Amino acid sequence: QMDIAFGNISDTLFNAINRKVDVKIVGGMSYTPKEAGILSPTPIFTRKALFDSGTVKSMADFKGRKIALNARGGIVEYQVSQSLRRIGLSIKDVDIETMPFPDMPIALAKGAVDGAIMPEPIATSARERGIGVVIDPNPAPGIVVTTVMFGKNLLANTEAPAANAVLRALRRAANELQSPEAIMSRENIAIWSKYTKLPAETVAKTKPYVFARDLALDVDNLMEQQKFLADGGRIPAQLPVERVIDSRFAIRMR
């Protein structure tokens, strides 16, 4: 019913492909910044009271505590797991609470959870309102966050000219967004403000994702995320690269 979609790497994607749903990844759309210290669009927060008291000063202090995710088996859980892995912990060492992103600031403010990973613009709002303090600014540096996916119509050999035309346009757009200044231009902020109903001054404070040149796909990271899902029992088995990616269209990141 759909020809093209932009989405995260998740258990739903791999399970759909495993059920023979005709969909494949054809490009990498957005990535987190590669530098660990740069504030990303999805930082991990703790409650301000816990930070001010010295109870939670780093990711290590979350052991046995509640961290809010929007869902299991997706990019957000993977990011938290990567942050914990760097200090010798795993996702099993924390108590995961699932809830919609808009509910997380309320849960933090009321003490229902000890930490949360929140996307923009919720992250900026939480910082400015003093609800949370960033503990890990960039939980998983350089990972592929969203991909470009084609459905059966654009994957058909007869539709190759149309498929390539779509990707040429998207790659041109990505290549025009190779700096934070280009991404957060006055024109782009106005567009986001219009369609998200958020004030332009709020949008301007948010932290952008990174767009790979030519929408190049980090295949190694994509397969690493699949392994994480398989190890956690979210998917029955790992699929080979050719089942997930259409090599006719995807440009592999070097």
DRENPA-309252 format. One line per 10 residues: number of its first residue (from 0); their letters; for each residue y, x, z of N, C-alpha, C. Coordinates in pm, 1 decimal. Atoms other than C-alpha are relative to their C-alpha. Example, Ala and Ser with C-alpha at 12.3 -4.5 7.8 and 13.67 -1.06 7.14 Angstrom:
BEGIN
0 = as = -119.0/89.0/0.0/-450.0/1230.0/780.0/120.0/90.0/0.0  -119.0/-82.0/-6.0/-106.0/1367.0/714.0/109.0/-77.0/73.0
This chain:
BEGIN
0 = qmdiafgnis = -121.3/81.7/0.0/0.0/0.0/0.0/126.6/85.2/0.0  -115.6/-89.8/-2.1/228.8/303.4/38.8/-32.4/124.3/-80.4  20.2/-118.1/84.2/276.8/602.0/-188.5/27.8/130.1/73.2  -41.7/-122.6/-67.4/444.1/853.7/42.5/38.1/-31.4/143.7  -35.4/18.2/-141.2/490.5/899.1/416.3/34.3/135.7/59.6  -35.8/-120.6/-74.7/636.8/1151.2/658.0/-49.4/-21.3/142.8  54.9/24.2/-132.8/446.4/1194.0/981.2/-51.9/124.8/67.2  54.3/-109.6/-79.9/313.4/1413.1/1258.3/-147.4/22.4/-30.8  142.5/-30.0/3.0/-21.7/1583.1/1261.6/-59.1/-60.1/127.6  53.5/68.5/-116.9/-235.5/1369.1/1491.7/-144.9/-39.0/-23.1
10 = dtlfnainrk = 138.5/43.2/12.0/-581.4/1236.2/1563.2/-14.0/-116.4/-98.0  8.7/113.6/92.1/-502.1/920.8/1364.4/-8.9/46.2/-145.0  4.8/-52.9/136.0/-442.3/1125.6/1048.7/-139.0/53.9/-32.5  129.9/-61.4/28.1/-763.1/1327.8/1073.5/-113.4/-103.2/3.7  103.5/103.0/-4.9/-970.4/1026.1/1173.4/5.2/-90.1/-122.7  -12.2/79.8/122.5/-832.3/832.1/875.6/-64.9/73.0/-117.5  60.1/-78.6/108.6/-928.1/1112.8/637.3/-151.2/3.6/16.5  143.8/-2.3/-26.8/-1269.7/1130.4/804.1/-67.0/-130.7/-39.8  53.0/130.6/41.3/-1311.8/758.0/726.3/15.5/-21.9/-150.3  -13.7/4.3/145.6/-1249.3/837.9/358.2/126.9/-71.6/-46.0
20 = vdvkivggms = -129.2/51.9/44.0/-894.0/700.0/356.3/63.0/104.4/-92.6  -49.6/-91.4/102.6/-733.7/853.0/47.4/144.1/39.3/28.6  -132.0/-51.4/-34.6/-439.3/1043.9/194.0/-12.6/150.1/20.7  0.9/-145.2/-18.1/-352.2/1413.4/186.7/141.2/50.9/26.1  -127.3/-66.8/-26.7/-78.4/1643.0/309.7/37.9/83.3/-121.9  -45.4/-72.4/118.4/130.6/1788.0/26.9/119.5/91.5/29.6  -112.2/-87.4/-33.0/408.9/1970.0/214.5/31.3/-2.1/148.0  -46.8/-5.3/-138.2/556.5/2076.1/544.8/144.0/-45.9/6.1  -135.8/54.7/-5.0/865.2/1875.5/638.1/84.5/70.7/105.3  -84.5/-58.0/-104.6/1000.0/1989.5/975.7/-81.6/87.1/94.0
30 = ytpkeagils = 60.7/-95.6/-91.6/927.9/2268.8/1221.3/89.2/16.2/122.2  -81.9/-39.0/-114.5/1040.6/2371.3/1567.3/57.2/138.5/-27.5  -54.9/-135.0/19.4/1263.2/2681.5/1584.2/-102.4/106.8/39.4  96.7/-106.8/-27.1/1066.6/3008.3/1582.7/31.4/77.9/126.7  -41.4/-76.5/-117.0/1266.5/3163.1/1867.3/-28.0/-79.8/126.9  43.5/71.5/-120.5/1118.8/3070.7/2207.0/116.3/-46.1/86.9  -110.2/33.0/-89.9/1452.1/3068.8/2388.4/98.2/-102.2/-53.6  -93.0/96.7/59.7/1631.2/2834.1/2147.8/-37.9/-141.6/42.5  24.9/137.7/-38.6/1667.1/2475.8/2266.2/-48.6/-78.3/-120.6  60.8/73.5/110.2/1437.5/2268.5/2046.2/30.9/-149.1/12.3
40 = ptpiftrkal = -22.0/145.1/-8.3/1454.5/1896.1/1966.0/-94.2/-69.7/98.1  94.3/61.5/-94.2/1164.8/1837.7/2210.6/-25.3/92.5/119.1  20.6/-84.9/-118.0/1217.1/2034.6/2533.6/-77.7/-73.9/109.0  69.6/57.9/-115.7/1017.3/1979.5/2852.4/96.6/0.0/119.0  -91.1/19.3/-112.6/1217.6/1844.4/3147.8/-76.8/-14.9/131.2  45.3/42.1/-131.0/1166.8/1813.9/3519.0/110.8/-81.9/65.3  -102.1/76.6/-72.8/1344.0/1584.3/3762.8/102.0/95.0/61.4  -105.9/-85.5/-52.8/1677.2/1727.0/3872.4/-21.9/30.6/148.3  21.6/-20.8/-143.2/1588.4/1678.8/4239.1/-106.5/106.4/24.6  105.7/-100.6/-15.3/1271.3/1885.6/4197.2/51.2/139.1/-34.1
50 = fdsgtvksma = -55.7/-129.4/38.0/1463.7/2162.3/4023.7/97.7/49.9/106.6  -100.9/-39.4/-99.0/1750.4/2164.3/4273.6/-61.3/44.5/131.8  66.8/-36.6/-125.6/1508.7/2186.3/4566.7/-85.8/125.3/-13.6  83.8/-116.5/22.9/1321.4/2475.5/4405.7/-147.3/-32.4/-10.6  140.4/40.5/7.2/998.8/2273.7/4389.3/-58.4/28.6/-138.1  43.9/-28.1/137.7/974.3/2302.3/4009.3/104.2/89.1/-66.5  -88.5/-96.3/65.2/1131.0/2611.5/3856.8/-55.1/49.3/-133.2  62.2/-44.4/124.5/882.8/2683.0/3577.1/-116.7/-91.9/-32.0  114.5/80.8/39.5/590.1/2529.8/3389.6/-116.2/15.4/97.3  109.4/-22.6/-94.9/352.7/2682.5/3644.9/6.1/-97.7/116.9
60 = dfkgrkialn = -17.0/90.8/-113.2/495.1/2449.4/3910.1/-41.7/-143.4/-31.6  47.1/133.6/36.8/371.9/2145.1/3714.4/-149.0/-20.3/29.5  143.7/13.9/-25.6/9.6/2213.0/3811.5/-25.4/-112.4/100.5  31.7/114.2/-84.6/-127.8/1888.9/3954.2/106.8/-108.0/2.9  -109.6/97.8/0.0/196.5/1703.6/3882.9/-2.0/-86.1/-125.9  -1.6/96.8/109.7/273.6/1412.6/3651.3/101.4/38.5/-108.4  -85.8/-25.6/115.6/412.1/1482.3/3302.4/-15.6/-117.0/-96.7  1.4/114.8/89.9/506.4/1198.1/3067.8/-7.5/43.9/-146.3  11.2/-14.1/145.3/395.7/1192.0/2702.2/9.0/-138.7/-60.6  -3.3/131.5/64.1/446.8/915.5/2451.0/-140.1/-46.0/-38.9
70 = arggiveyqv = 136.4/34.9/40.0/78.6/930.5/2348.3/-87.9/123.8/9.4  95.7/-110.6/5.1/-234.1/1143.4/2365.7/-42.1/22.2/-145.6  55.4/-27.7/131.1/-376.9/1312.9/2059.5/100.4/24.6/-110.2  -102.3/-21.7/101.5/-53.0/1396.5/1884.4/76.3/128.8/22.0  -78.6/-122.1/-0.9/212.3/1662.3/1834.7/61.0/28.2/137.5  -63.5/-19.1/-130.3/371.6/1605.8/2177.2/-98.8/59.8/99.1  101.8/-56.3/-88.5/48.5/1669.7/2367.8/-29.6/144.9/-38.1  24.7/-137.1/45.8/-8.7/1979.1/2155.1/110.1/94.0/49.5  -110.6/-84.0/-45.2/337.1/2112.9/2243.8/-10.5/31.0/149.2  14.6/-23.5/-144.1/281.4/2066.6/2616.4/-115.8/95.4/25.7
80 = sqslrrigls = 116.9/-87.0/-19.6/-61.2/2231.4/2588.9/34.4/144.8/-33.4  -38.0/-135.8/37.7/90.8/2533.4/2412.8/87.1/64.3/107.0  -85.6/-51.1/-106.3/354.6/2571.0/2683.3/-82.7/38.8/122.5  85.0/-28.6/-115.7/90.7/2553.6/2956.9/-91.9/119.3/-26.1  93.4/-108.2/32.9/-142.3/2792.6/2775.3/62.9/136.9/18.8  -68.1/-128.6/-14.1/118.9/3067.9/2783.5/-1.3/50.8/143.2  1.9/-42.4/-140.8/98.3/3071.7/3164.4/-138.9/-14.1/61.0  137.6/3.3/-47.8/-279.8/3040.1/3186.4/-48.9/-135.2/47.3  42.5/134.3/-36.6/-296.9/2663.2/3239.8/-39.3/-77.4/-125.3  34.3/87.4/112.2/-430.1/2382.8/3021.3/49.9/-140.4/29.9
90 = ikdvdietmp = -43.8/138.0/-15.5/-350.7/2016.4/2968.2/-77.3/-69.4/112.0  81.1/58.5/-107.5/-627.6/1940.6/3219.6/54.8/32.3/138.4  -55.9/-39.9/-129.3/-424.9/2108.1/3494.7/117.9/-86.2/42.8  -109.9/90.2/-35.4/-154.8/1838.0/3487.0/-48.0/-143.8/-11.2  31.5/143.5/2.4/-159.6/1461.7/3534.3/86.8/-65.4/-107.9  -74.4/56.2/112.5/-61.3/1300.9/3203.7/22.2/-149.8/19.2  -35.8/140.5/-1.0/123.5/968.3/3207.0/55.1/-34.4/-138.7  -50.0/38.7/132.1/176.3/791.3/2873.5/96.2/-117.3/12.9  -101.6/105.4/0.9/484.2/578.8/2810.6/90.4/20.8/-121.1  -93.6/-16.8/112.1/738.0/513.2/2531.4/112.1/97.1/36.7
100 = fpdmpialak = -107.4/-96.7/-25.7/1007.0/778.6/2494.7/119.8/-60.7/72.5  -118.0/53.6/-67.8/1294.1/544.9/2596.8/-20.2/-27.1/148.3  27.5/26.0/-141.9/1119.9/478.9/2930.9/-0.9/126.9/83.4  15.8/-125.2/-74.2/1097.2/847.6/3025.5/118.8/34.7/89.3  -111.5/-29.1/-91.0/1453.6/896.5/3159.1/-1.9/-87.6/125.5  7.8/90.8/-115.0/1405.4/592.3/3383.1/-108.7/46.8/95.8  110.9/-47.0/-82.9/1070.3/725.7/3504.3/37.5/126.6/75.8  -46.4/-121.1/-68.1/1227.8/1063.0/3583.4/98.1/-33.6/111.7  -103.4/35.4/-97.4/1525.5/907.5/3760.8/-58.6/-66.1/124.8  62.2/71.6/-112.7/1300.3/690.4/3978.7/-109.7/79.7/69.2
110 = gavdgaimpe = 102.4/-82.2/-62.9/1056.0/970.3/4057.5/-142.0/-42.5/-33.9  134.4/43.9/38.4/763.9/802.8/3881.2/-78.9/112.3/-66.1  63.0/-118.2/57.4/692.3/1127.7/3695.0/80.4/122.4/41.7  -65.3/-125.1/-39.8/774.4/1492.0/3767.6/58.8/74.4/-119.4  -47.6/-66.2/120.7/826.2/1602.1/3408.9/-19.4/-89.1/-120.1  13.5/77.6/122.9/855.6/1473.8/3054.8/41.9/86.8/-117.7  -44.1/-62.8/124.4/880.9/1597.9/2698.9/64.8/-108.9/-84.1  -77.3/106.1/64.6/1152.9/1398.5/2525.5/67.6/51.1/-126.2  -64.3/-40.4/125.3/1283.4/1410.3/2168.0/148.0/-35.3/-0.2  -138.6/40.7/22.3/1639.3/1386.9/2046.6/4.8/-142.4/-55.8
120 = piatsarerg = -117.7/-36.5/-80.9/1864.7/1202.9/2105.7/-19.1/-25.5/149.5  25.6/27.4/-141.7/1697.6/1107.1/2436.4/17.7/127.1/82.7  -11.3/-125.9/-72.9/1686.8/1475.3/2534.2/145.6/31.6/34.3  -141.8/-26.2/-24.5/2062.8/1517.6/2495.5/55.2/-95.5/104.8  -45.8/98.7/-98.1/2126.2/1197.6/2689.8/-46.1/35.5/140.1  54.1/-34.8/-132.3/1901.3/1311.1/2975.8/72.2/120.4/59.5  -73.3/-117.4/-48.9/2078.4/1646.7/2999.1/140.3/-38.3/44.4  -139.6/31.6/-29.5/2427.8/1499.7/2991.0/14.0/-92.3/120.4  -5.5/92.7/-113.7/2349.3/1229.1/3246.5/-54.6/62.5/127.3  50.9/-68.1/-118.1/2193.7/1482.6/3484.7/-131.1/-56.3/50.8
130 = igvvidpnpa = 128.3/58.8/-40.3/1861.1/1298.5/3489.2/-108.2/106.6/9.1  103.0/-102.7/1.9/1654.4/1603.4/3402.2/57.3/137.1/-29.5  -35.1/-139.6/25.6/1666.8/1980.7/3378.9/-107.1/58.7/-90.9  95.1/-58.7/95.0/1507.0/2170.3/3091.0/-75.3/115.4/66.3  86.4/-104.4/-54.6/1212.8/2380.5/3210.6/-52.4/90.3/-111.2  42.0/-78.6/116.4/1082.5/2490.6/2870.6/79.6/-50.7/-120.2  -86.3/47.1/109.1/1343.2/2472.2/2591.9/-72.6/-18.3/-132.7  70.2/3.4/128.7/1094.1/2528.0/2309.1/-149.7/18.4/26.2  139.3/-11.3/-45.7/734.7/2450.2/2415.1/-95.8/66.4/-97.8  91.6/-56.0/99.9/568.1/2552.7/2087.9/81.3/50.8/-118.2
140 = pgivvttvmf = -88.5/-51.6/105.1/791.9/2776.8/1872.4/-68.2/7.6/-137.1  42.6/-18.1/137.5/753.7/2756.6/1496.1/-111.2/-88.2/-50.6  111.8/83.0/45.7/494.2/2480.4/1473.2/46.8/-104.2/-101.1  -31.0/108.1/93.9/479.9/2226.7/1192.1/-3.6/-131.9/75.9  -13.5/125.6/-74.7/597.0/1893.4/1332.3/-29.6/-120.2/-88.8  27.0/111.1/92.2/609.1/1653.3/1039.0/-37.9/55.2/-136.9  46.0/-39.4/132.7/443.7/1671.2/699.3/34.0/-108.9/-101.1  -11.6/96.6/109.1/480.2/1502.1/362.3/-141.5/-37.0/-41.4  134.3/46.6/34.5/175.3/1288.8/280.3/6.2/-94.1/-119.3  13.8/90.5/113.8/74.2/1120.6/-44.0/-120.6/-90.7/20.2
150 = gknllantea = 111.2/92.9/1.7/-143.4/811.6/-69.8/-70.6/3.0/-134.5  88.1/-5.5/116.8/-397.4/731.4/-337.5/74.4/-10.7/-133.1  -70.3/18.4/126.7/-141.7/626.9/-600.6/58.2/131.1/-53.2  -60.4/-124.9/44.3/49.1/956.2/-612.9/-101.8/113.3/-10.1  104.6/-102.3/10.5/-274.1/1154.0/-571.6/-78.5/-11.3/-130.8  72.3/18.9/126.1/-410.0/1012.8/-896.9/49.4/99.7/-105.0  -36.8/-98.9/102.2/-415.7/1268.4/-1181.2/103.4/-55.0/-97.6  -93.3/60.7/95.9/-229.0/1027.2/-1405.6/142.7/-6.7/52.1  -133.1/9.9/-60.3/63.0/1021.0/-1159.6/57.5/136.8/36.8  -47.0/-134.5/-33.3/106.0/1399.8/-1138.3/147.5/22.8/-35.5
160 = paanavlral = -143.0/-20.0/29.3/446.0/1395.7/-1318.0/90.8/-64.9/104.4  -81.8/68.4/-101.5/586.1/1141.1/-1071.6/-10.8/70.7/134.3  21.2/-69.1/-127.2/432.0/1322.4/-773.7/80.1/129.5/6.3  -74.5/-125.6/3.3/584.6/1653.4/-878.8/150.5/-23.0/0.8  -143.4/31.2/0.4/923.2/1491.1/-941.8/48.7/-32.1/141.3  -34.7/32.0/-139.0/926.0/1350.4/-586.8/11.4/128.0/82.9  -0.4/-123.4/-78.4/842.1/1690.6/-441.0/114.7/92.8/-40.8  -114.5/-81.7/42.0/1105.6/1867.5/-651.6/127.0/-45.3/69.6  -120.0/53.6/-65.8/1370.0/1637.9/-507.5/0.4/33.4/149.4  8.7/-28.4/-143.1/1246.4/1683.8/-150.5/19.2/149.0/28.3
170 = rraanelqsp = -16.5/-144.3/-20.1/1226.8/2060.9/-188.6/145.8/42.2/-18.2  -142.4/-29.6/18.8/1580.9/2071.4/-319.9/78.2/-37.4/125.8  -67.9/42.8/-123.4/1694.9/1875.7/-15.0/-27.6/97.7/113.4  35.4/-94.2/-107.3/1505.3/2108.4/221.5/72.8/132.8/-17.3  -65.8/-127.9/25.6/1656.2/2414.2/55.0/150.3/-4.8/24.1  -141.4/15.6/-32.6/2002.5/2272.7/114.2/23.8/-7.9/151.3  -9.5/16.2/-145.5/1926.8/2248.1/487.7/-60.3/121.0/70.8  59.0/-122.5/-52.8/1852.9/2610.0/572.4/77.8/62.1/115.8  -73.4/-48.3/-117.8/2098.9/2645.6/860.9/37.1/-119.5/86.2  -43.0/110.0/-86.6/2197.6/2437.5/1164.0/130.8/-62.9/-46.5
180 = eaimsrenia = -129.2/50.7/45.8/2546.4/2406.7/1016.1/-17.5/-95.2/-118.1  25.2/87.1/114.4/2409.3/2257.9/693.4/-65.6/-130.1/43.5  69.0/120.5/-48.8/2181.0/2018.0/879.2/98.2/-92.0/71.5  -90.4/79.7/-83.3/2450.4/1904.4/1121.2/139.8/-6.4/-62.4  -129.3/14.4/66.9/2725.6/1867.2/862.3/63.5/-133.4/38.7  -71.5/123.7/-33.2/2988.8/1600.7/913.2/-58.0/-119.2/-76.3  55.6/107.5/82.1/2838.6/1397.6/627.4/-135.3/-46.9/54.0  132.3/37.1/-51.7/2485.3/1408.2/771.2/9.8/-70.6/134.7  -19.1/64.5/-130.5/2603.4/1321.3/1120.5/45.1/-144.1/-18.0  -47.2/136.2/27.0/2782.2/1017.9/978.2/-115.3/-90.0/-44.1
190 = iwskytklpa = 116.4/78.8/45.6/2460.4/903.6/807.9/-89.0/-34.8/118.4  85.4/24.8/-116.7/2253.6/945.0/1125.3/65.0/-101.4/94.5  -71.5/90.8/-88.6/2519.1/766.7/1327.3/-8.6/-143.6/-51.1  4.3/133.3/60.2/2521.8/473.8/1084.9/-134.2/-67.2/20.7  132.0/62.4/0.5/2148.0/418.0/1081.1/-70.0/0.7/136.2  57.2/2.4/-135.0/2064.6/502.2/1444.5/85.8/-80.6/97.6  -94.4/75.1/-84.5/2364.9/308.1/1582.3/47.3/82.7/119.9  -46.7/-88.0/-106.3/2453.1/610.4/1797.1/136.6/56.0/-36.1  -131.9/-58.4/29.4/2806.5/748.6/1831.2/-15.2/136.8/-67.1  5.9/-126.5/71.7/2872.3/1041.3/1598.5/9.4/119.0/94.7
200 = etvaktkpyv = -14.5/-111.6/-93.9/2978.0/1258.4/1893.4/-130.0/28.2/75.1  130.4/-20.4/-63.7/2634.6/1203.9/2053.1/-96.2/68.5/-96.0  86.9/-59.6/101.2/2448.7/1284.7/1732.2/34.5/147.7/-19.0  -43.7/-137.8/23.2/2654.8/1603.7/1693.7/-51.4/96.1/106.7  48.2/-85.4/-109.4/2522.0/1734.9/2027.0/-151.4/21.9/-2.8  145.4/-12.0/3.3/2155.3/1695.4/1936.8/-43.4/128.4/-70.1  53.5/-123.0/57.1/1936.1/1988.7/1838.7/-92.4/-32.7/-118.4  76.7/35.4/120.0/1790.5/1980.8/1486.0/-132.2/74.7/-10.8  121.2/-71.0/39.8/1445.9/2070.0/1357.7/36.7/100.9/-109.1  -16.2/-98.8/106.7/1402.4/2350.4/1103.8/-76.8/-50.6/-122.2
210 = fardlaldvd = 65.3/40.4/124.3/1317.0/2279.1/739.0/-43.7/124.5/-77.1  51.5/-115.5/73.2/1093.3/2526.8/558.4/51.1/-1.1/-143.3  -42.8/-9.3/138.8/1218.6/2653.3/224.9/-111.6/-48.6/-91.5  95.2/58.6/95.2/1047.2/2464.0/-56.9/-105.1/-88.6/66.9  96.7/82.1/-75.4/873.6/2249.4/209.0/-134.8/70.6/12.4  123.3/-76.7/-15.2/619.9/2530.0/252.6/-76.5/-48.6/123.0  87.0/51.9/-105.4/324.7/2429.4/469.4/-68.6/114.2/73.9  70.6/-98.1/-83.2/199.6/2643.6/758.9/-142.4/-51.7/22.0  137.5/51.1/-2.8/-167.9/2576.9/692.7/-72.7/47.8/124.8  68.3/-53.4/-118.0/-285.6/2802.5/976.2/33.1/-81.5/124.3
220 = nlmeqqkfla = -36.7/79.2/-116.5/-86.5/2607.5/1234.1/-53.8/-141.2/-8.7  56.3/134.1/17.2/-196.5/2275.2/1087.3/-146.5/-2.8/42.8  141.8/-5.1/-35.5/-560.5/2376.6/1125.1/-20.0/32.2/147.8  6.3/-26.0/-143.9/-492.2/2508.8/1474.1/21.4/-128.8/78.7  -20.4/128.2/-66.6/-359.1/2167.9/1572.0/-123.9/-88.5/-13.8  123.1/76.8/15.6/-672.3/2010.0/1427.0/-106.2/49.7/98.3  97.5/-55.9/-94.5/-885.7/2247.3/1638.1/28.0/-48.4/142.3  -37.2/50.2/-132.4/-692.2/2142.2/1948.8/-49.9/-143.4/19.4  45.2/138.9/-7.9/-773.0/1777.9/1873.5/-152.6/-8.4/7.6  146.0/0.3/-3.2/-1139.4/1855.9/1809.5/-51.5/48.7/135.8
230 = dggripaqlp = 41.0/-53.2/-130.1/-1170.8/2062.7/2128.1/21.4/-102.0/111.1  -28.9/101.8/-100.8/-1018.9/1774.9/2323.3/-75.6/-129.5/-20.5  79.7/119.4/25.7/-1260.6/1521.8/2175.5/75.7/-112.8/-66.1  -80.5/104.4/64.1/-986.0/1335.6/1988.5/-47.7/-31.0/-142.1  60.0/21.5/131.5/-1158.5/1380.2/1653.0/-143.4/51.0/6.9  141.5/-36.9/-12.8/-1535.1/1411.2/1592.6/-30.9/141.4/-44.0  26.2/-134.4/50.2/-1520.5/1737.9/1399.2/119.7/46.2/-82.2  -108.1/-52.4/82.0/-1284.2/1968.1/1214.5/-32.5/-17.1/-148.1  15.4/17.7/143.8/-1232.5/1889.4/848.1/39.2/127.7/-72.5  -41.8/-117.3/78.3/-1215.6/2165.8/584.8/137.6/-21.9/-60.1
240 = vervidsrfa = -137.0/5.0/51.0/-874.4/2248.6/443.4/12.5/-91.2/-121.4  -10.4/77.4/123.6/-948.4/2087.1/107.3/-8.1/-150.3/21.8  2.7/143.4/-31.4/-1008.8/1749.2/276.0/135.5/-47.0/52.5  -125.2/34.8/-66.8/-668.3/1759.9/443.8/121.8/24.8/-89.2  -115.1/-43.8/78.7/-434.8/1933.2/196.4/-33.3/-6.9/-148.5  16.4/-0.1/144.6/-388.9/1879.8/-175.4/66.6/126.7/-54.0  -50.5/-129.9/43.8/-354.2/2232.0/-314.2/75.3/-7.0/-132.4  -77.3/14.0/123.6/-209.3/2098.7/-641.6/149.5/-5.9/28.8  -141.0/25.0/-31.8/115.4/2019.6/-463.1/54.4/87.6/112.3  -49.2/-70.9/-118.6/138.3/2207.1/-131.2/26.5/147.1/-30.6
250 = irmr = -32.3/-141.4/6.3/308.4/2546.2/-118.3/-31.7/60.3/136.7  43.5/-57.6/-127.1/140.1/2757.5/149.3/106.1/95.5/55.1  -97.4/-88.4/-64.0/373.3/2927.1/396.3/-59.2/139.4/15.2  43.3/-140.1/-11.8/350.6/3306.9/391.1/66.9/66.7/118.0
